[in-house]
Amino acid sequence: MLLPEVGESGQLKLKNAKVLVIGAGGLGCPILQYLATSGVGTIGIVDFDKVELHNLHRQILYIENHIETPKATTAKTVLEVLNPNIEIRAFEEKLTIENAESILSAFDIILDGCDNFTTRYLVNDACIKLGKPLVYGSILKFEGQMAVFNHNGSKNLRDLFPEPPNPEDVPSCSVNGVLGSLPGIIGTMMAHETLKLIMDLPTLKNELVLFNTLDWNYIKLKF
């Protein structure tokens, strides 16, 4: 609240905000931690997966005792310890065409921390239909991307990439790997952008941030 751009009014905006995070994995973990400790009043978590041993180097909400437990409800339990004064809603289910709109409609801002293009486009299209801003992020190896879609008349994912690529043409972290700290960097950037959205501070508009952490090459593309 010491920041003049934030103040008490900004903190109240955070308290009244309702934010939904799709995916409680590599990106979702740092996003959720910073949203919770920053005082975002209501946080939703959508994830149907369970914690596995190979997740632990980058999914920092979890420890070995959490292996084989549901990510959504486990993340909820951890976050409630970090900040017991906010509401956490866990959706231990897969996001589908049938349930996407009903889940997303209860929240103000949606964050895409998922790991597949089917869900990304499903979330994007639901946000367009419901008029919800979408904070997008993706990671691979040493590189990450971030954008804000569908906010105050800005463009959406399909304006940048009209159709999802063929799954067999897309590299994935499970096959190609990712340095464990990279999701923390990109996830924190996504949380930072979300906090600015909530407090009506300047945010990305029709811009895609490309961040290569191997040589610290940062590019911002307009689209």
N, C-alpha and C positions, 0 to 999 in steps of 0.2 A: 504493500500500500504506500510505501515511500516514493514509488515512481509517480511523477506527476501525470504521466499518461494513463495510469491505472487508478490509483487512489481508492477510496472507500467505494465509490460507485462501480469501479471496475471489478472489485472483489465481490460485490453484490451480484454483478452480472455472472461471474463464475459460479457463485452459489446457486443461482437460479437456472443455470444452463443444464440441458440434458443432451448428453453426447453418447453416441453408440460406436463401439469399436468392433469391427468385423475381423475376427481372428485374434487369438490370444497366444500367438507364437513369437517369432523373432522381433517383428515390428510392434506387435500388440503389447508385449511386456513393458518396454520402456514408455510407450504411449500411455498405458494404463497407470504406471507409477507416477508419471508427472501430472497427469490429469487429476489423479486422486490427491496427491500432496499439494497441488495448487488450489484445491478447494472446489473443483467442479462438482456441483451439487448432486447430480444424478448421472451415473455412468452405466451403460449397458455393455455386456460382453456376449458376443455370439461365437461359439466354437463347439463343435461336436467331437473333437479329437481328445485323445488322452496323452498325458505326459510320457515321453520316452527318454531313455538314457541319452541318446544322441542329441536331444533338444537342449541339454543343460548348459552347453558352452555359450549359448546365445539367448536362451529364454530364461532371463534372470529372475523371474518371479518364483521359479520352482527349484526344489532341491531333490536329492535322491529319494527321500521319503515320499515324494509326490508321484513317483513313477507309477503308471497305470491308473492314476486318478484323473477325472475329467478336468480339462484345462479351464473351462469357464467357471465352474464352481470352486476349483482350487484357487484360481486367480481372485475370485470374489473374497474368499477367506483371507488371503494375504493382504489384499487392499483394505479390508475392513480393519486390520491391525494398523496399517499405515495411517488411515484416517477414518476413525469410527463415526465421524460427524457427517458423512455423506451416504447417499443411497446407491448401492450396487445391485444391478439386476443381471443375473446370469441366464443366458439362453443356451442350454446344452442340447443344441439341435443344429442340423445342417440348414443353411439358408437356401430356400427354393423359390420357384416362381409362386408357389401357393402361399408361403408364409412371409415373403420379403416385405411386402407393403404393410402388413399388419404389425410387424416388428419395427420397421423403420419409422412408421408414422408417429410413434410416441416420443421421438427424439428430434432435437433441433439441428444437430450437425452429425454427419456420418464420417467415420474414418475407415478407409480400406486398407487393412493390413493382412489381406488374405494372400494365398500362394498359388492361385490358379485363375486363368482368364475367364472361365465360365462364370465364376462367382463375381469377378471384377465387373463384367458387363451386366450381370444381373443387378448388382448394387447400383451401378451407374444409371441404368434404365429406371430403376425404382426411385432413385433420387430425382431424376428429371420429372417423373410423373407426380411425385409428391412435393416438388419444389424445395428439396433439401440440398444444402451445400455439401460437397464431398471432398474430403482431404485424401489424396491418393499418394501411395508410396510403393516402391518396389526395390528389391535388392538382388544382387548376384555377385559372387566372388568378392571384388573390392569396390563395386560400383552401386550407386543408388539413384533413384529418381523420386521427385516429389512434385505435386501440382495441387491446385485447388480448382475444382470444377463446380459449375452450376451455382455460382454465388453472385448475386446482384447482376444477373444477366450475362455472366461469363459463359464461356464454352464448356463442353463436357468431354468425356473420354472419347466418344465417337467422332467428335470434331477433330481430334488428334489422331486416333486410330479407329477408322470407321467400323472395322470388323475384327474380331479376335483372330489371331494366327492359328494355324494348324498346331495342335498340341505337340506333334512329333518334331516340329521345327523350333520349339521353344526350349532353351536350356533352363534347368531348374537347380535350385540350391541342393536338392536331395541327390542330384547326379553330379553337378559341377562344383558344389561346395560354396561356402561363404565364410569369410573371416568373422569370428564370433562378435567382435566389437562393432562391425558395420551396421547391423540392425539397431544397435544402440544409438549410433550417430543419426541415421535416417529417421528412426522412430522418435527420437528427441526433437528433430526438426519438425516432424509432423505434429507432435504435441505442441510445440512452440507456435506453429501456424494456427493451430486450433484455438489456443488461448487468445491469440490476436483476433481471430474471427469473433470469438465470444465478446471481446471487449471493444469491437468496432475499430480496431487499429488497422493500418495498411497491411494488406496481404497480397499474395500472388494473384494475378488476374491474366488469364490466357498466356501463362508462362509455364514452361516445364524446366525444372532444375535438374541438371545432370551433374552428379558429384562422384568423381573418381578419387578414392582415398589412397590409391597406390602412389600416385604422383601429385595428389591434392590439386587436381584440375577441376575447376568449377565452371560450368556453362549454364546460362539461362537462355532458353530458346522461346521466342514468342510464336504463338500459333493462332 
